[in-house]
Amino acid sequence: MEGLLLIGQMLEGRYRIDAPIARGGMSMVFRGVDIRLDRPVAIKVMDPKFASDPQFLTRFELEARAVAKLKHPSLVAVYDQGVDGDHPFLIMELVEGGTLRELLRERGPMPPHAVRAVAEPVLAAIGVAHAAGLVHRDIKPENVLISDSGEVKIADFGLVRAVAEAKVTSDSVILGTAAYLSPEQVTSGNADSRSDVYSAGVLIFEMLTGRTPFTGDNSLSIALQRVEKDVPSPSRFISGVPPEIDELVAHATAREPSRRYADATDMARELRRIARDLQLPDYRVPAPKDSAEHLSATYKMTPAAMAPARAHTPAARPAQYGATEMTTRIPADPPTMQVPPHQNTRVMTAARELPPGYAPAPPGPPGHGPSDYRSEMIENRGKSRRTVLIWLGIVVTLAILLGVGGWWVGVGRYEAVPSIAGLTSEKAITALQDAGFETETRNKASDIIPVGNVVGTDPVAGTKVTKGSTVAVLVSSGKPKVPDITAGQDVSSANKAIRDAGLTPVDGGEVGSTAPKGTVAKLDPAPGTVLPAGANVKVFRSKGTAPVKIPDVRGKTEDEAKSVLQAAGITVTTTSTDFDSKIKSGQVIGTDPTAGTTIDTGTVVLIVNSAVEVPNLLGSSVSSARAKLQAVGLQMTVQQLVDNDSSLVISQSTAPGGSVKPGSTINVVAIP
C-alpha cells in the first residue's frame, strides 16, 4: 500500500513516479520520468526505515557513486541518488523488457547456447566491477535484465553491502538471496569476487535445469545445505548438458573459495573457451513477454496524478488505488439484453386451449389412489436408502482402514531428518532425538566448519527415514587428511575411510604388491597428507606376486633404485651395505637376488655401497688433514722429516674423490 501511495509523486521535484514494476523485502522499483531531461528512468525507492540510519545513507551514497563510475554495456547505468523525505532512492537506466526470472517462468530451462548468451555478458560486466574492487553479493535471475532488443544487463550493485551495514538490520538476517549465497557468506558473512563467482555458477545451474541446486523449508536451511554439500552436476537433472559445462559449474561452485575462478573475468574467459570448443551458435536472448516492466507500461496516469506533487504528506498522496488505472484492452462482449438491477428473471409461457373432450380423471376407489402408491414408494425407497447407507458405511470404514494402513506403511512411519548444520554437537543430538531418531557421532573433515562443530548428518538433512532409526551427527575434524590405510586392507573399506575424511577415492589401477590380490596396495598421496576438501586420492589395487624379473639398478641412488623396483612390482624389504671401489659412495651396488633373476615373492634386498669418499688433503696442514679423515671414519699415516703438525701435505696414497672401505688408512707425505 505504501508503494502504491507513491505513484504520481515527484522526488526532489525532478523524478515523477508513474507505475510499479517490482517489489522486494527492502525496496520497490517504479517506472518513472526525469522531467528535467524528459527521459524514462527506473526508480528504486528504499524502505522508509533506512532514512533514519546515517550509516546506511553514507554507504548508500558511496556505493551509488562507485557503481556510477563503472562503464560497461551490460551494467545497468546509475544516474542519480538521493533522499526525499522518508524515502532514499536510486535513479537508474530503465531497461524495457523483463528479468531472467520472468523468462525462465515463461520458457523453462535453457539450452547451453542460450545460457552462454545470458551468462557471458553478465560475467563480463561483473568482471569490470571486480577489477574496480566492487562485489555484487546478490547475483540472481531477478537482477539479470533482458531488453526487448536482446541486451542482457546486471543490476543492483552495492545495495546488499549498504543494507548489511545498516543499524536497522538484524544480525540474524541472511543478507542476499539464500538460494545463491556462497558457503562463506553463510558461515561468516564475508564476500569477495569468488563469492560472486559461486552465485554465477548457481545462476548457470538454474538456467540449465530450471531449478536451484538446493531446496528446503526455509531460507536458513537452504543456505546451510551449501556448507555441507557440493552443487550437483546439471546433467543429473536434464539431458544434453555437455561435460565441459558441468565442469564449469563445478569449478565455479567449489565450496573452498581458493578452488574457484579468481573472479568473473576469469570465469567469462573459460566460458568463451568452452563455447569455441563446443561451437555453440550465437543467440539473441528474447525478452519475456508478460513481464512486470511491460505491464507497468500499460498504466495510465490520471490528470490528478499528473499534477505537480507537494511534500510527502498524507493529504498530498492519492487517497485510493484509483489514482492510477490500468488501460488494458478488454474484448467487447456480444450485444445482450439489458436487465434492470435487483430483478429476478422469470420464464413466461403463453396460454393454450385444452384439447376437446379433456376432463380430469374421476377419483378411483379408496385405498388405490395415487396417494397410496406414493406412500408405498416412499416406504420402499426408505428401506433401499437405509440398505445403501449401511453398505456405504461399511465400504467407507474399510477404505479408511486401508488408507490409514497404507499411509502408515508408505508415509506415516517416515520422518524427514532435520537440518542441524551450524549447531553444537549437544544441540544437534537433542534436535534429532526430539524428532524421534537414535543418534551416533562420527568425525568428518571440513575446510570451513571449525573443529568440533557440526558439519551435517548422515543421511543428509531432508532425507525421509524410518522413525526411530539411527542418524549420525557428523562433527568437523578439521582439514581433510589422507587416512591411515595399510597395504592389504579391503578396497571398499578404504574408499569409505577416504570419503569419511572428506576426500574422493579414485581407482589407480593394479600394481605388483606383496599384499593379497585385489586388496589395497598403496595410496597416492600417502597417508597423513593434508589436502583440500574433495581432492582425489588414488587407490592402487594389488595384482599379487606374479613372477617378475629383477631390473638392474646398479649405480643408481637408493631412492632411484626403489622407484624402479616398485614400478616393476617389487618391494624392497631391507637394505644392506657392501664395498665396491668402482661405484660412488651411497650408490646401489646391486640386489639380492641379483639383477635378471625371476622371482615369485616380489621382494628383494637392496645392497648399497658402503665406500667412503676420500677428501682432498693436498695443501692442508697435517693436523687439518687428520681431522678431515677422522670426520669420514678414516685413519692417516704421515711421512715427514720433522714431526710437526704444521707441515703441509704434498701427496696422498688415494686420490681425492676415490672410494675406500670404511676405516681404511690413508698415507700422506708432508714437508718440512
ABEGO torsion letter per residue (X at the ends): XAAAAABGBBBGGABBBABBABBBAABBBBBBBBAAAGBBBBBBBBBAAAAABAAAAAAAAAAAAAAAABBBAABBBBABBBBBEABBBBBBBBBBEBBAAAAAAAAEBBBAAAAAAAAAAAAAAAAAAAAAGBBAGBBBAAABBBBAAGBBBBBGBGAAAAAAABAABBAABBBEBAAABBAAAAAAGBBBAAAAAAAAAAAAAAAAAGBBABBBABAAAAAAAAAABBBBBAAAABBGBBAAAAAAAAAAABABAAABBABAAAAAAAAAAAAAAAGBBBBBBBBBABBAAAAAAABBBBAAAABBBBBBBAAABBABAAABBBABBBBBBBBBBBBBBGBBBBBBBBBBBBBBGBBBBBBBBBGABAAAAAAAAAAAAAAAAAAAAAAAAAAAAAAAAAAAAAAAAAAAABBBBBBABGBBAAAAAAAAAAAGBBBBBBBBBBAABBBGBBAEBOBBBGBBBBBGBBBBBBBBAEBBBBBBBBBGBBAAAAAAAAAAAGBBBBBAEBBBBABBBGBBABBOBBBGBBBBBGBBBBBBBBAEBBBBBBBBABGBBAAAAAAAAAAAGBBBABBBBBBBAABBBGBBAEBOBBBGBBBAAGBBBBBBBABBBBBBABGBBAAAAAAAAAAAGBBBBBBBABBBAABBBABBABBBGBBBBBGBBBBBBBOX
